[in-house]
Amino acid sequence: MKFVIFGGTAESRMLSLALAEAGAEVTVCVASAYGHELQSEVSRVETRTGPFSAEEKADLLRDAVLCVDATHPYATHIKQSVREACAAAGVRCVRLQRKESEAETALWMDSASDAAGYLVKREGNILLTTGAKELPAFSAIDPGRLFPRVLPSHESLSACEASGIPHRNIIAMQGPFSREMNEAILRQFSISWLVTKDGGEAGGFPEKAEAAQNTGVTMIVLRRPNDSGMSYDDVLHLCVGILQGKSQY
């Protein structure tokens, strides 16, 4: 039986491995070369790298018994396109949703623009862990105050340069990071504000929150887009049930 997973997340790698070991045919679709590099570490799984056209999605979904959308919680455009492709192909699609985090002392905001509008009126260095694509939202802030932590890729470094970030401020590293590493970075660069998305436990959110609390740094969290879905355990249970003929698809 063929399963198609749109991923690039830790959950997609875990699920693809579990299904491959259970004897399923698994294709994982990722959006970038970086995602392909990580997913390729999982054996017996076909990895395809996008972006994908509507025709390519239809070809990927052909003969699939189920499609799992395990993309990042903030990947709104991708989620919508996956749903549309599955509807067109007549393939059931389930959303694998990470559990939302809690951080009582954090400031929660609706968007990167809201966070930037708040911070432009305040002093102190800012650690941005929201991804290189969000950098334009912070253009009104002195680039010397911004310390973006981004993936060590050409695209991320180019985005930082395009935003005028001083090279000495760019932290190009692959996460997720431990509490100790987060604390070291916050202290090293005299950070006053930490801006992040709610990446959940898989994205290292608890370690960020604890590090911010331990160092007296104020954490600003961008709220997730409205969404609903199933937990990892429930999705795995559904997939295994389909393989064993106990669940309908």
Beta strands, then each sheet from edge to edge (+ up, - down):
strand 1: 2-6
strand 2: 25-30
strand 3: 46-49
strand 4: 64-69
strand 5: 93-95
strand 6: 107-109
strand 7: 125-129
strand 8: 146-150
strand 9: 171-172
strand 10: 191-197
strand 11: 218-222
sheet 1: 3+ 2+ 1+ 4+ 5+
sheet 2: 6+ 11+ 10+ 7+ 8+ 9+
end
